[in-house]
Amino acid sequence: MFARLTTITMMVMGLAVGMIGCGGGGGNAPVATGVTLQSISITPATLTVGTGASPQFSATGNYSDGTTQNLTTIASWSSGTASVATVLATTGQATSVAAGSAAITATASGVSGSATLTVTANATKQLATITVTPAAASVNTGTTQQLTATGRYTDNTTADLTPNVTWVSSNAAVAAVNSGGLVNAVAVGSYVNVTASLGGASGTSTLNVTAPADALTALVIAAGQPFVYVGQRTSPTTWVSGNFANGTGISPYPASLTIAACNPANAASIDATGMVVGTAMGSCTITAHSGAISSAPAALTIAFPYLLSIKIEPATVSLAAGTSLQLSATGTFQDGSQKDITNTLNWSSNNTGIATVVSNTGQIAAVAGGTATITATPLLPALNPAVAIPTMTVTVPASAPPQATTSQPLVWDNTIADSSLPSNASWKTTTFSANAFHPNSIAVGCYWYLWYDAVAMMQVQEYSCAQSLVKFDVSALAGKTVMSATLKLTTGVTGVGYVPRSWYLHALAAPWSGTSVTWKNAPSTYYVASASNWNPPTAVGQIYNIDVSNTVRNWVSGAWPNNGFSMGINDVSFPYQISLDAFEFYSSEAGAAYGPQLIVVAQ
């Protein structure tokens, strides 16, 4: 779930000053002697939101000498209809509760001002992303380049926001930009980022400024370089070089890319950050663009990374006749990723009279006393050169106590977006379309974002964090001896941001209840002997096989109450920039998405 913390930084006399607090509600504004507060203006004066929203109101005091004062954290706030909306008395942040209308009032020095907050059953649309075009361009000194900002909203509509956004150049001495998005090429320079921002959304164009004699004449995509693995995101910056009129060139060159003629149609795409995303094995054509200059189309290959090794779990097992067990196979690939390939292998038994195995699932069944070898053969040998064919051994005793196994979670709790977050802060925004967390994913980590408070004229940095809980019912193992227990997690979306952060797995010592466990109220006490720390995932479909034998033994024996596992990141310090330091685990078993599995071998 999520928590919302805020830091505010403002510039005073060229120095950064951190605002730590602003006093209690109802205090008097610090004004000169003889100057009195005449009225209070509330911004916004009227606002319509859906239930569960947390709009921030601002109060401005108007004084007898014509001056104004920001009273947001000085005034005392109240709601006229608490059943419709509540408001924090010292900050002016409201929370919409139910459909209706409420007066939000700020009072200071006996003077009050009010705004009307209307709450509807459904939230109004919000700005999700901003796209700047052209995404990359080469401009000669002394000329201009008009940029356009297009906003896409949560209802999938678009609008031209060029005159409404805030335009900023990363190097105004090379390329300056005015409030209308018109860039003036001032001096020779490369990789100038011009950013358009509004609320919490932003988009960027990368400019290269050259002398007229050095004008860009051609873009070239290096033969054989455009390549991406299925399930991965790849930066294409090294693929493109730019050639200039004076015979020189730059590699890599900041160009935008388009993809066409994919076979199959969904083989690859380009996400909102310019990364090439491989979806299915196949090919496409890819073209680079910079202003009016385009490259010749080049071939883009999307392929599976070579399979290097296969590991079967468990490697050996003893099963009583008449019982069964689901085997698991993990593949390590050329790109370093690991994936669950259980259902992509051809499973076979060398003695079906002792143990059988389902050929496409790896589920074994003990038949009679003896020993059998189970073999797993890759179905695509052309993609898997020189891979050792793995085996495992099944022993079926002539007579043995019954065994029990469980491979599926019976109970788990998933994180969901906290509706109290402002819409421009939700990490489910399509700004991170390549990192779009699934609705019921098990999320771990934080997303830091920035937005500009136009009323307070301050840059505000906030973050949303998530930790997750997963619980398995192991009551069927009561009285059994746990030989091994493995927690298997498969990553869905990854985002390591600017500060890749390790994550933890804890067996909770305190219980949790209900269907909504938030970042703030989730239990924090855990059994030290259960704790483990892990590096963040680097690819979609990466598998973690975590040994939790000690924890499950304690659960089954009753030494520890079974309160489930908690997952979260170890470091929540601010990176002081927009950053998605978060990832998710699959929470359903549909297609290639595997939910968390607890694989227990017990006797």
N, C-alpha and C positions, 0 to 999 in steps of 0.2 A: 504494500500500500504506500501511500504518499504522505509526506509532511511538507510544509511550506515555511521556509525561513527566508528572511530578507536582510540584505545589507544595502545601504544607500551611500553613495559617494558623490560629493559635489566639489567643484573647484572654487577656491577662495584665494584671491591674490596669487594665482598660479600654483597653489599648493593643494594637494589632495587631503581632504579632511573627512574622517569617518564619523557619521552621526550615530551615536550609541543610544541616545534616549532623548525624549522631549517632554518630560514632566507628566503630571497627572491631569485629568480632565477638569475643565471648569476654571482654569487659572487665567489671570489677566495677561493680555498681550503686552510685551515690553515696548511701550510707546513713550514719547516725550511728555513732560509735564504740560498740562493744559490741552493736550490732544485727546479726543474721546473717540471711542468706537461708535460709528453711526449705524452700520448694518453688516450683515454677513451674507456672502454669496456662496452657494453650494454648486460644485461642479461634479458630475453633470447635473443640470437642474431637473431633467426628467430622464428616466432610463427604463428600458424594458429588458428583462432577462428571463431565462427559464429557471425552474426550481433547481436548487443545489448549486447556484452560481455564487461567487464571492466578489462582487464589484467593490471597488475602492472609491470613496467619495472624498473630495477635497473642499476645505473651507477657506475662504479669503475674506479677511476683515477690511472694511472700508472706513477710513478715519476722517476726522473733521478737517484735517489739513490737506486732504486730497490724496494721501498716501494709502498703500495697501499692505497687508501683512498676511503671510500664510499661517492660518490658525488650525490646520488639520490636526496636529498632535497637541494643540493647546486647548481647543474647545472640548466641551463635553457632548458626546453624541448620544442620541436616543432614537428609538423607533416608535412611531405612533401605533403600529399594529404588529406586535411581536409574533403573532401567529402567522403572519405573511412573510415578514423579514425581521431579522435581528441585526444589530450593529454593535461593534466593539466600541465601548465608551471612550477610549483614549486614542483610537486610530482612525475611525471612520470607515472601517472595512465592514461591509454588510454581508449577510448570508441569506439568500432567498430560501424560504421554507415551503410555502404553498401559494397557489394561484390567488391573486388579489392585488391590492394596492396599499402601500404604506408610506407615510411621511417620514423621511429621514432628516432629523433636526440636529444642528450644531449650535451650542450655546456658549458664549464667553462674555464676561463682564455684564451679565444681564441682558445681552442682545442675542437674538436667535435668527437663524436662517434655515430654510427647509428645502428639500428636494423630494420629488415624487418617484418612488420606485414601484414599477408595475411588474408583477411576477406572472408569467404564463406557464402553461404546462410544458411547452417545448422551448428550448433556448433558441435565440435568434442566430442567424449564421454569423460565422466569425472568419476573419482572414487567416488562411492556413499557410500559403506560400507566396513568395514574390519571385518572378522570373524577369531578369534583365536581358534585353536584346539590343544589339548583338551580344552574345556571351563572351566573344573575344573579337578584337579588331586591331588592325595596324593603321596608325594615323600619322601623316607627315606633320612636322612642326609647322606652325602657322595656320593649320586648318582645324576644323571642328568635327566632332562626331556626336550626333544626337542619340542618346540612349532612351530606351522605353522600358518602363516598369509595369508589368502585368500581374495583378493579384488574382489568386485563385482562392475561393472561399470554401468553407466546410460543406456547402451544398453543391459544390462542383461548378458554380458559376464563376465567371471571370470579369475583371474590370480593369480599365487603364488607370493606373495610379501614378503615372509619371509626375503630375503636378502636386501630388499629395504626399509623396514619400520624402524622406530626408536623404539627400545625396551627399556622400562623403568620398573623397579621393584619398588613397593611401599615400600618395606623393603629389601634392598640388604643385610642386615646383616642376614636375614633368607633365602632368595632366590635371588641370583644374576643372572642376565641374560646378555649374550653377544650380540654383534651386529647381530648374526645369529639366535637369538631366542633360544639358548641353555641355559637352567636354571640349575644352580648349587645349590643343596640343602645344605645350610651352617649350619643352626642351627634349632632347633625345634621351630615351630611357626605356626600360623593359619591365614587364610584370607589374604594372600599376593597377591595383584593384579599385574599381569604383563601385561602391555599395549603396543600394537603395534600401532604406529601412522604414518600417511603419509598425508600431506596436512591437510585438516580439518576432515578426517575420522579416526576412531580409533576402536580397539576391545580389549577385555580384557579376560585373563584366571585367575582363582582364584586357588591358590595353598595352600595346607596344608602340612607342613614339619614335619615329625615325626621321632623319634629314631627307629632304626631297630626293636627293641622289641615291639614297639608300632605301627607296620605297620597296615594299614587299612585292615580289613578282610571281612567286609560286610557293605552294605548300606541297610537301612530299611526305607520303607515308612509307616508312621503310618496309621493304618486301619481307614477308615472313614474320614480322614482329607482332602484328595484331593477333593476340591469342589470349583466351581466358578459359579457365576451368569451369565446368558445371558446378553451380552452387557457390561461386566466388565472385567478388567484386574486384576489378583491376583498374588501376589508374593508367590512362592511355597517354600520359604526357610525354613519355619517352618515344612514342611511335612517330611523332610528327616533327619535321624540320622545316624552317622557313628560308627561302632564297631571296636575295635582295638585288636591286638594280646594279649595285657596284661589284657584284660577284661574290659577296660574302654570304654567310648563312648563320642561322641560329638553330641549335638542337639541344634540348627539346624546345619547341615553339608553342606558345599558349594559344591553341586553336580550339574551337568548339567542334564537336563531332556529331554526325548523324549516321544512323544504321538503316539499311534497306535490304530487300531481297533475301530475307532470312529463310532458311530451309532446315528444320521446320519453322513455321511462322513465329514461334515463341522462343527461338534459340537464344536470343540475346536482346538486351535493351540498354539504354543509358538512363541512369537515375538522375535525380534533381541536383546531385553534387558533381555530375560529369563523369562518374565512374561507369565503366562497362560491366554489366552484370550478365553472367552466363546462366542460362536456365535449362537448356536442353542440348544434347550433343548434336552438332550440325555446323552450318556455315552461314555467314552474312557478308554483305559488302559494307564497307565503312568509308566515310568521306570526311575530310577535315575542312573547316571553314574559318576565315578571318576576314570580316568585312565583305568585300566583293570578290575576294580570292578564295577559290576552292581547289582542293586536290583532286587527282584522279581517284576514282573508287578503288579500294584495295580489299583483298580478301581477309575476312575475320574468321578464325577457326575457334569453335567451341568444342572442347573435348573433355572426356573424363581423365583425371590424372591416373597414371599407371598404379595398379595395385601392387604394393611391395611385399606385404605380409598379411597373414590371417591368424587371428588368435581365437580359439574356441574356449568358452567357459561354460561349465567347469571342465578342466582337462581330464579329470578322472572322477568317477562317481560310483557308488555302490547303491543299487536299487533293488528293492524286494520285488519278486515276481508279482505282476498285476498292477504295478505302479508306473508312473510316467514322469518325465521331466522335460522342460523346454530348454534346449541348448541355445547359446548365444554366440554369434560370430562377429568380431570387430575387425575391420580392414584398415590397415595403415597405407596411405597413398603417397604418391610421388611428391605432392605439395606439402606433405607433413600432416595433413588432416586425418582424422579417424572417423569412420562411419560404421553404423550398424548395417551389416550386409547379410544378416541371417537368412533373409528370404530371397537372396540373389544367388545362393549356392545350391549345388546338387548334392544332397545328403544321402549316404548309403551305409548299410551295415554289412560286415563280412560274415555274419552269422545271424540270420533272422530267426533262427530257432531259440536264440538266447535273448536278443534285443532287436527290435525293429525301430526304424526312424522314418518320419514323414519326409519325403524327398525335397519338398520345397519350403518346409518350415523348420526342420531341425528338431522336432519333438520326438523324443525317444520313449519306447515302452518296453519294460522288462517282461520277458516271457517265461524263461526257465533258468535254472542254475547254470553258471558258466561265465565266460568272459567274451565280449564282442568288441570289435574295433569299429568306430564310426568315422567315416571319411567325408570331408566337405570339399567338393571340387568347384572352382569358379566356372560359371556358365559362359563367360566371354574370354576364352584363353588368348585371343588375339590382342586384348587390351591388358593382359596380365602376364607379361613374359617372365619366365624363370621364377614364378611364385611357388614356394614350397606348399605342397598339398597337405593341409593340417589334418590330424586325427585326434580322437579322444577315446578313452577306454571305459567301457561299462562292465561292471562286475555284478552279477546277479547271484547272491548266496543261495545255497540249497534251501536254507530256512533262515529268515531274518525278521526282525521286528518291522512292522509297517513304517514307511517313511512319509513325510509330508513336505510338500513344496508349495511355494506361492510365488508367482511372477508378476502379479498385477496389483496395483494399489487399489484398495477398496474405498479409501477416503483420502481426498486431498483438497486443499484450499488454494485458490488462485488469486493473484493480485488483480485489481481492476483500477481504472483511472478514478481518482478521487474527484467527485463533482465540485468540490469546493475550490479547485484550482481555477484561475482565470483561463479562458480558452486559449489565449496566446502562449500559455505556459505548458499546455499538455504535450507530453512527449509523443503522443499518438498523432501529432500534426504531420501532414504530408511533407513538411519541410525535410523530414528525415524519412522520405518514402522508402529508401533502401533499408531503413532500420525501423519499418513500421511494425510495431509490436502487435501480435495477434490479440484479439479481444479477451481471450481467456488464458493468455500465456502466464507462465511462472516467471515473473520479472525480478531481476536483481540489479541494483546499481542506482545511479543518479543522473539526472539531466539538468545541467546548469544553463540558464538563459538570461538574456539582457533585454530590458525594454526601457524606453524613455518616458518619464512622467512629464507630460507637457505642462501640466498645471504647476507642479512643484519645480519644474525645470531641473530635473535630476535624472541621472542614469541609475537605474535600479537593477540589481542582480539578485536572482532568486534561484531556488532549485527544487526539483521534485525527486524524491527518493523512493525506492521500493525494496522491500524485503518480502520473502515468500515463505510459506509454511506448507509442508507436505506430510501427510500422516498415512500410515499403512496399518490395517487391521491384521495383527499377527496372532490373534487368539487361537487360530486353528493349530498353532504350533505348541500349545500348552502341553507340558509333560515330555516334549521331544528334546533331543540334544542338538543344538545348532552347530553344524560343522563349519558353515561359512555363510556369509551374507554380503551381497554386493548391491549398492545403490547405483543404478544406471541412469544417467541423464543425457539427453541429446539436445544440443543447442539449436535454437531456431534463428534468432537474429543476434548479431554481435555489434557492439559499438564501443571501442576501447578509448575513444576521445583523445584528449591531450595527455592524460595521466592514467595509463593502464593500471587498474586497481585490482589487487587480489581479492578473492571472496572466501567466505567461510561456510562451513556446514557444522551446525551444533544440534545435539539432541537436547531438547528443552526439558528443564527440571520443573517448570511451572506449566499448568494447563492453559489452553486457549479454548475459546468457545465461540459459537455463533458463526455466521457466514461472512462477516466483515471484520478482518483483523488488520488494523492500520499500522503504519510505521510507528506511530506514537504509543499505541497500546499493546503491541505485540510483546509477548514475554521476552525478557532478556536474560533470565537465569538459565544456565545450561550445565550439563555434566562435563567437567573439564576433560575427562577421559574420552569423551566423544568428539572433541573438537578437531577439525582439520581445516587447512587453508589451501587454496588452489589458485593458480594463475588464471587470468581471464581467457576465454576462448578466442581463437584467431580465425575461425571459419564457421559457416553455417553447417550444421550436421555433425559437428565435433562431438565425440562421446567421452563422457567421464565415467569411469568404472571405479567407484569409491568403496573401499573395504569398510563395512559397517558391522562386521561380525561381533565385535565387543558390545556395541550398542544393542543389537538384536538379542544377543544372549541375555543381557541384563533385562530387556523387556520381557522376554519369554520366561525367565526365572522369577520375575516379579521384583528384582532388586531395584529397578528403575520403573516408575510409571511411564507408560507409552504416551508421551505428549507430542510425538512427531519431531520432524527436523525443521530447523530454521536456517534460511539462506540469506546472506546479505554481503555487502562489500565492507572491507575493513577500514577504508579511509574515505571520509566524506568531506574533506577539506576543499575549499573553493579553488578552482583553477583560474579564476578571474577572467574568464572568457566563456563564450558559448561552447559547450562540450557535452557529448553524450557518452558517459562512462558507464554504460549499462548493457545488459544482454538478457536473453530470455531462454527458458527451456520449454520444449514442446509440452503441451498439457493434454493432448488427445492422440489417439492412435488412428489416424486417417491418412492413407497414402504414405508419404515419406515421413510424416510427423509421428514421432514416438513419444509417448508420455513417460513420466518417471517410472522405473521398474525397480522393485526390490526382489532380487533373486536370492532365495534362501534354500540351502541344502541342509536338511535336518533328519535325524533318525531317532 
